[in-house]
Amino acid sequence: MNKIKKGDEVVITVGKDKGKKGVVKAVMPKAGKLTVEKLNIITKHVKGNEQNKGSIEKLEGQIDASNVKLISPESKKGEKVGFLRKDDKKMRKLKKSSYVLG
């Protein structure tokens, strides 16, 4: 089970987008990375061919999962995520506020 899932609201803790908030768009658990909507924008040069003209595209880059924190619904601040076992189910829990995520 991953600590951060698609659709979670997160805050970036390091880098050029430090302090910015966004929603997780995609998660790559084996690589330990994720993509956040409208953050960590990178420029990619696309080579043209007979059908398409070459262009410069702006894409959302991947961010390491350790560089983001989940935003607490109560305090609206970033918090670390832990796990909790309840009725033989593994649930996510915010460490500081003890808020349980379904």
C-alpha positions as CSV (number, residue, x, y, z in Angstrom):
1,M,0.0,0.0,0.0
2,N,1.3,3.4,-0.9
3,K,1.4,6.4,1.4
4,I,0.3,8.8,-1.3
5,K,-2.4,7.9,-3.8
6,K,-3.9,9.4,-7.0
7,G,-6.2,12.2,-6.1
8,D,-4.6,13.2,-2.8
9,E,-3.9,16.8,-2.2
10,V,-0.2,17.4,-1.4
11,V,2.3,20.1,-0.7
12,I,5.9,20.2,-2.2
13,T,8.6,20.3,0.5
14,V,11.7,20.9,-1.6
15,G,12.8,22.3,-5.0
16,K,11.7,25.1,-7.2
17,D,8.0,24.6,-6.4
18,K,8.5,24.4,-2.6
19,G,5.4,25.3,-0.6
20,K,3.0,25.0,-3.6
21,K,-0.1,22.7,-3.3
22,G,-1.6,20.4,-5.9
23,V,-3.4,17.2,-6.6
24,V,-1.6,14.0,-7.4
25,K,-2.2,13.0,-11.0
26,A,-0.2,9.8,-11.3
27,V,1.8,7.5,-9.0
28,M,4.7,5.3,-10.0
29,P,5.2,3.1,-6.8
30,K,8.2,1.0,-8.1
31,A,10.1,4.2,-9.1
32,G,8.9,6.0,-5.9
33,K,7.8,9.0,-7.9
34,L,4.6,10.9,-8.6
35,T,3.2,13.6,-10.8
36,V,1.3,16.6,-9.4
37,E,-1.0,18.7,-11.5
38,K,0.4,22.0,-12.8
39,L,3.6,21.7,-10.7
40,N,7.2,20.8,-11.7
41,I,6.7,22.0,-15.2
42,I,9.5,20.8,-17.6
43,T,10.2,21.8,-21.2
44,K,10.4,18.9,-23.8
45,H,11.6,19.4,-27.4
46,V,9.7,17.2,-29.7
47,K,11.3,16.3,-33.0
48,G,9.1,16.7,-36.1
49,N,8.4,14.2,-38.8
50,E,6.5,14.1,-42.1
51,Q,3.1,14.4,-40.5
52,N,3.9,16.6,-37.4
53,K,5.9,19.7,-37.1
54,G,8.5,19.8,-34.3
55,S,7.6,21.8,-31.2
56,I,8.5,22.7,-27.6
57,E,6.0,21.2,-25.1
58,K,5.6,22.0,-21.4
59,L,4.9,18.8,-19.4
60,E,4.4,18.0,-15.7
61,G,7.6,16.3,-14.5
62,Q,7.9,13.6,-11.9
63,I,8.6,14.3,-8.2
64,D,10.2,11.9,-5.7
65,A,7.5,10.8,-3.3
66,S,9.8,11.7,-0.3
67,N,9.6,15.4,-1.4
68,V,5.9,15.8,-0.8
69,K,3.6,15.7,2.2
70,L,-0.1,15.0,2.3
71,I,-2.3,17.9,3.3
72,S,-4.5,17.4,6.4
73,P,-8.2,18.1,5.8
74,E,-8.5,19.6,9.3
75,S,-5.4,21.9,9.6
76,K,-4.7,22.4,5.8
77,K,-1.0,21.8,6.5
78,G,1.4,19.1,5.2
79,E,1.8,16.0,7.4
80,K,3.7,12.7,7.2
81,V,1.6,9.6,6.6
82,G,1.8,6.4,8.6
83,F,-0.3,3.2,8.7
84,L,-2.8,1.8,11.1
85,R,-4.4,-1.7,11.3
86,K,-8.1,-1.7,12.0
87,D,-10.3,-4.8,11.6
88,D,-7.7,-6.6,9.5
89,K,-7.6,-3.6,7.2
90,K,-4.5,-1.4,6.6
91,M,-5.4,2.3,6.7
92,R,-3.5,5.5,6.2
93,K,-3.1,7.8,9.2
94,L,-1.7,11.3,9.4
95,K,1.0,11.2,12.1
96,K,0.6,14.7,13.7
97,S,-3.2,15.0,13.8
98,S,-4.0,11.3,13.9
99,Y,-6.6,11.8,11.2
100,V,-7.5,8.4,9.6
101,L,-7.8,8.4,5.8
102,G,-10.3,5.8,4.5
